[in-house]
Amino acid sequence: MKRAIALATAAGEAGEVPVGAVVVDAENNLIAEGENRRERDHDPTAHAEMLALRSAGQALQTWHLEECTLYVTLEPCPMCAGALINARLGLLVYGADDPKTGAVRTVANLPDSACSNHRLLVMGGILEGACRQQLQDWFRQRRR
């Protein structure tokens, strides 16, 4: 999660909402990472999780990520939650809940819904304070 926080810092410094994500394999080896790039890439799908998943698929030469864990600083949105389910991700670990668009536990629960074809294991609240503070500080600074 600390690497994801560092990526989120880099995203924030580049003018993006500070969210970072990393994918590790079953042996806890870092295989992919991503940071928000929507503004820089002019791409509405360039969320940290999406970029990390794409990179993991390329690194492993498969879209099946059952043996992988994704660490992300913010609870995934509906698009990202759907991608995690479709990737058959083994475990999602996230930092801060997202009270506006969180689609894993807070606003919606896509992993446990009837429309999910994969039961995604989830651990939330990991380094939550640091992840939440990073987002709050970034938005506070943007509003000035």
ZADO-1210 file (C-alpha; in nm, 4 decimals, padded with zeros to 6 digits):
<atoms>
<atom x="00.0000" y="00.0000" z="00.0000" code="MET" pos="1"/>
<atom x="00.2913" y="00.2332" z="00.0633" code="LYS" pos="2"/>
<atom x="00.3929" y="00.2089" z="-00.3036" code="ARG" pos="3"/>
<atom x="00.0336" y="00.2889" z="-00.4057" code="ALA" pos="4"/>
<atom x="00.0433" y="00.5967" z="-00.1811" code="ILE" pos="5"/>
<atom x="00.3683" y="00.7073" z="-00.3457" code="ALA" pos="6"/>
<atom x="00.2077" y="00.6678" z="-00.6888" code="LEU" pos="7"/>
<atom x="-00.0924" y="00.8675" z="-00.5694" code="ALA" pos="8"/>
<atom x="00.1427" y="01.1457" z="-00.4599" code="THR" pos="9"/>
<atom x="00.2971" y="01.1524" z="-00.8081" code="ALA" pos="10"/>
<atom x="-00.0485" y="01.1668" z="-00.9660" code="ALA" pos="11"/>
<atom x="-00.1511" y="01.4545" z="-00.7408" code="GLY" pos="12"/>
<atom x="00.1657" y="01.6477" z="-00.8227" code="GLU" pos="13"/>
<atom x="00.0813" y="01.6044" z="-01.1920" code="ALA" pos="14"/>
<atom x="-00.2642" y="01.7549" z="-01.1427" code="GLY" pos="15"/>
<atom x="-00.4560" y="01.4286" z="-01.1176" code="GLU" pos="16"/>
<atom x="-00.6788" y="01.3114" z="-00.8345" code="VAL" pos="17"/>
<atom x="-00.4213" y="01.1339" z="-00.6161" code="PRO" pos="18"/>
<atom x="-00.4988" y="00.7659" z="-00.6522" code="VAL" pos="19"/>
<atom x="-00.2370" y="00.4959" z="-00.6950" code="GLY" pos="20"/>
<atom x="-00.2602" y="00.1199" z="-00.7460" code="ALA" pos="21"/>
<atom x="-00.0237" y="-00.1751" z="-00.7555" code="VAL" pos="22"/>
<atom x="-00.0690" y="-00.5409" z="-00.8459" code="VAL" pos="23"/>
<atom x="00.1353" y="-00.8117" z="-00.6780" code="VAL" pos="24"/>
<atom x="00.1487" y="-01.1814" z="-00.7591" code="ASP" pos="25"/>
<atom x="00.1006" y="-01.4768" z="-00.5233" code="ALA" pos="26"/>
<atom x="00.4611" y="-01.4405" z="-00.3996" code="GLU" pos="27"/>
<atom x="00.4045" y="-01.0683" z="-00.3280" code="ASN" pos="28"/>
<atom x="00.6226" y="-00.9601" z="-00.6226" code="ASN" pos="29"/>
<atom x="00.5262" y="-00.6262" z="-00.7745" code="LEU" pos="30"/>
<atom x="00.4130" y="-00.6957" z="-01.1308" code="ILE" pos="31"/>
<atom x="00.2233" y="-00.3789" z="-01.2249" code="ALA" pos="32"/>
<atom x="00.1346" y="-00.0325" z="-01.1073" code="GLU" pos="33"/>
<atom x="-00.0731" y="00.2647" z="-01.2110" code="GLY" pos="34"/>
<atom x="-00.1660" y="00.6137" z="-01.1076" code="GLU" pos="35"/>
<atom x="-00.4567" y="00.8269" z="-01.2202" code="ASN" pos="36"/>
<atom x="-00.3878" y="00.9691" z="-01.5669" code="ARG" pos="37"/>
<atom x="-00.7300" y="01.0861" z="-01.6869" code="ARG" pos="38"/>
<atom x="-00.6260" y="01.4490" z="-01.7342" code="GLU" pos="39"/>
<atom x="-00.2850" y="01.3746" z="-01.8844" code="ARG" pos="40"/>
<atom x="-00.4106" y="01.1062" z="-02.1211" code="ASP" pos="41"/>
<atom x="-00.7480" y="01.2691" z="-02.1948" code="HIS" pos="42"/>
<atom x="-00.8966" y="00.9290" z="-02.1194" code="ASP" pos="43"/>
<atom x="-01.1970" y="00.8765" z="-01.8907" code="PRO" pos="44"/>
<atom x="-01.0882" y="00.5160" z="-01.8286" code="THR" pos="45"/>
<atom x="-00.7334" y="00.6032" z="-01.7160" code="ALA" pos="46"/>
<atom x="-00.7978" y="00.5298" z="-01.3488" code="HIS" pos="47"/>
<atom x="-00.5092" y="00.3909" z="-01.1458" code="ALA" pos="48"/>
<atom x="-00.6762" y="00.0498" z="-01.1114" code="GLU" pos="49"/>
<atom x="-00.7486" y="00.0181" z="-01.4835" code="MET" pos="50"/>
<atom x="-00.3914" y="00.1025" z="-01.5780" code="LEU" pos="51"/>
<atom x="-00.2505" y="-00.1396" z="-01.3211" code="ALA" pos="52"/>
<atom x="-00.4811" y="-00.4193" z="-01.4419" code="LEU" pos="53"/>
<atom x="-00.3845" y="-00.3629" z="-01.8054" code="ARG" pos="54"/>
<atom x="-00.0174" y="-00.3676" z="-01.7167" code="SER" pos="55"/>
<atom x="-00.0585" y="-00.6826" z="-01.5055" code="ALA" pos="56"/>
<atom x="-00.2339" y="-00.8603" z="-01.7916" code="GLY" pos="57"/>
<atom x="00.0506" y="-00.7704" z="-02.0248" code="GLN" pos="58"/>
<atom x="00.3152" y="-00.8775" z="-01.7744" code="ALA" pos="59"/>
<atom x="00.1477" y="-01.2118" z="-01.7074" code="LEU" pos="60"/>
<atom x="00.0198" y="-01.2602" z="-02.0637" code="GLN" pos="61"/>
<atom x="-00.3310" y="-01.3336" z="-01.9339" code="THR" pos="62"/>
<atom x="-00.6368" y="-01.1458" z="-01.8188" code="TRP" pos="63"/>
<atom x="-00.6979" y="-01.4054" z="-01.5466" code="HIS" pos="64"/>
<atom x="-00.5578" y="-01.2486" z="-01.2294" code="LEU" pos="65"/>
<atom x="-00.6858" y="-01.5013" z="-00.9731" code="GLU" pos="66"/>
<atom x="-00.3462" y="-01.5263" z="-00.8042" code="GLU" pos="67"/>
<atom x="-00.3006" y="-01.1496" z="-00.7772" code="CYS" pos="68"/>
<atom x="-00.3755" y="-00.8791" z="-00.5234" code="THR" pos="69"/>
<atom x="-00.4477" y="-00.5191" z="-00.6162" code="LEU" pos="70"/>
<atom x="-00.3671" y="-00.2483" z="-00.3615" code="TYR" pos="71"/>
<atom x="-00.5341" y="00.0886" z="-00.4261" code="VAL" pos="72"/>
<atom x="-00.5557" y="00.4014" z="-00.2158" code="THR" pos="73"/>
<atom x="-00.9276" y="00.4675" z="-00.2777" code="LEU" pos="74"/>
<atom x="-01.2265" y="00.2340" z="-00.2962" code="GLU" pos="75"/>
<atom x="-01.2885" y="00.1540" z="-00.6652" code="PRO" pos="76"/>
<atom x="-01.5653" y="00.3172" z="-00.8682" code="CYS" pos="77"/>
<atom x="-01.8210" y="00.1083" z="-01.0641" code="PRO" pos="78"/>
<atom x="-01.6009" y="00.0915" z="-01.3753" code="MET" pos="79"/>
<atom x="-01.2974" y="-00.0268" z="-01.1821" code="CYS" pos="80"/>
<atom x="-01.4943" y="-00.2644" z="-00.9590" code="ALA" pos="81"/>
<atom x="-01.6390" y="-00.4239" z="-01.2715" code="GLY" pos="82"/>
<atom x="-01.2925" y="-00.4605" z="-01.4231" code="ALA" pos="83"/>
<atom x="-01.1597" y="-00.6235" z="-01.1036" code="LEU" pos="84"/>
<atom x="-01.4467" y="-00.8718" z="-01.1098" code="ILE" pos="85"/>
<atom x="-01.3959" y="-00.9447" z="-01.4791" code="ASN" pos="86"/>
<atom x="-01.0234" y="-00.9994" z="-01.4209" code="ALA" pos="87"/>
<atom x="-01.1119" y="-01.2613" z="-01.1571" code="ARG" pos="88"/>
<atom x="-00.8795" y="-01.0749" z="-00.9188" code="LEU" pos="89"/>
<atom x="-00.7851" y="-01.2802" z="-00.6145" code="GLY" pos="90"/>
<atom x="-00.7906" y="-01.0001" z="-00.3567" code="LEU" pos="91"/>
<atom x="-00.8614" y="-00.6278" z="-00.3481" code="LEU" pos="92"/>
<atom x="-00.7004" y="-00.4208" z="-00.0725" code="VAL" pos="93"/>
<atom x="-00.8012" y="-00.0560" z="-00.0555" code="TYR" pos="94"/>
<atom x="-00.7328" y="00.2383" z="00.1719" code="GLY" pos="95"/>
<atom x="-01.0097" y="00.4958" z="00.2022" code="ALA" pos="96"/>
<atom x="-01.3805" y="00.4480" z="00.1427" code="ASP" pos="97"/>
<atom x="-01.5279" y="00.6627" z="-00.1350" code="ASP" pos="98"/>
<atom x="-01.8597" y="00.8041" z="-00.0106" code="PRO" pos="99"/>
<atom x="-01.9513" y="00.9380" z="-00.3568" code="LYS" pos="100"/>
<atom x="-01.8706" y="00.6603" z="-00.6029" code="THR" pos="101"/>
<atom x="-01.7405" y="00.3650" z="-00.4017" code="GLY" pos="102"/>
<atom x="-01.8720" y="00.0503" z="-00.5675" code="ALA" pos="103"/>
<atom x="-01.7160" y="-00.2142" z="-00.3446" code="VAL" pos="104"/>
<atom x="-01.8669" y="-00.1407" z="-00.0023" code="ARG" pos="105"/>
<atom x="-01.9683" y="00.2237" z="00.0486" code="THR" pos="106"/>
<atom x="-02.2278" y="00.3279" z="-00.2118" code="VAL" pos="107"/>
<atom x="-02.2712" y="-00.0013" z="-00.3960" code="ALA" pos="108"/>
<atom x="-02.1427" y="-00.3546" z="-00.3514" code="ASN" pos="109"/>
<atom x="-02.0710" y="-00.4917" z="-00.6980" code="LEU" pos="110"/>
<atom x="-01.8506" y="-00.7815" z="-00.5818" code="PRO" pos="111"/>
<atom x="-02.1335" y="-00.9334" z="-00.3782" code="ASP" pos="112"/>
<atom x="-02.4198" y="-00.8452" z="-00.6136" code="SER" pos="113"/>
<atom x="-02.6211" y="-01.0929" z="-00.8159" code="ALA" pos="114"/>
<atom x="-02.4667" y="-00.9538" z="-01.1364" code="CYS" pos="115"/>
<atom x="-02.1161" y="-01.0555" z="-01.0290" code="SER" pos="116"/>
<atom x="-01.9794" y="-01.3765" z="-01.1788" code="ASN" pos="117"/>
<atom x="-01.6812" y="-01.3755" z="-00.9404" code="HIS" pos="118"/>
<atom x="-01.6696" y="-01.3365" z="-00.5644" code="ARG" pos="119"/>
<atom x="-01.3948" y="-01.0836" z="-00.5079" code="LEU" pos="120"/>
<atom x="-01.2293" y="-01.0959" z="-00.1669" code="LEU" pos="121"/>
<atom x="-01.1980" y="-00.7453" z="-00.0223" code="VAL" pos="122"/>
<atom x="-01.0023" y="-00.5836" z="00.2607" code="MET" pos="123"/>
<atom x="-01.0796" y="-00.2163" z="00.3139" code="GLY" pos="124"/>
<atom x="-00.9385" y="00.0460" z="00.5456" code="GLY" pos="125"/>
<atom x="-00.5705" y="-00.0438" z="00.5049" code="ILE" pos="126"/>
<atom x="-00.3637" y="00.2691" z="00.5854" code="LEU" pos="127"/>
<atom x="-00.6994" y="00.4448" z="00.5624" code="GLU" pos="128"/>
<atom x="-00.5915" y="00.7566" z="00.7508" code="GLY" pos="129"/>
<atom x="-00.2963" y="00.8255" z="00.5239" code="ALA" pos="130"/>
<atom x="-00.4997" y="00.7581" z="00.2092" code="CYS" pos="131"/>
<atom x="-00.7905" y="00.9773" z="00.3207" code="ARG" pos="132"/>
<atom x="-00.5620" y="01.2594" z="00.4351" code="GLN" pos="133"/>
<atom x="-00.3802" y="01.2590" z="00.1015" code="GLN" pos="134"/>
<atom x="-00.7087" y="01.3038" z="-00.0861" code="LEU" pos="135"/>
<atom x="-00.8448" y="01.5658" z="00.1535" code="GLN" pos="136"/>
<atom x="-00.5255" y="01.7708" z="00.1360" code="ASP" pos="137"/>
<atom x="-00.5216" y="01.7569" z="-00.2440" code="TRP" pos="138"/>
<atom x="-00.8850" y="01.8676" z="-00.2777" code="PHE" pos="139"/>
<atom x="-00.8400" y="02.1391" z="-00.0123" code="ARG" pos="140"/>
<atom x="-00.5440" y="02.2756" z="-00.2081" code="GLN" pos="141"/>
<atom x="-00.7383" y="02.2649" z="-00.5376" code="ARG" pos="142"/>
<atom x="-01.0271" y="02.4623" z="-00.3898" code="ARG" pos="143"/>
<atom x="-00.8010" y="02.7524" z="-00.2891" code="ARG" pos="144"/>
</atoms>
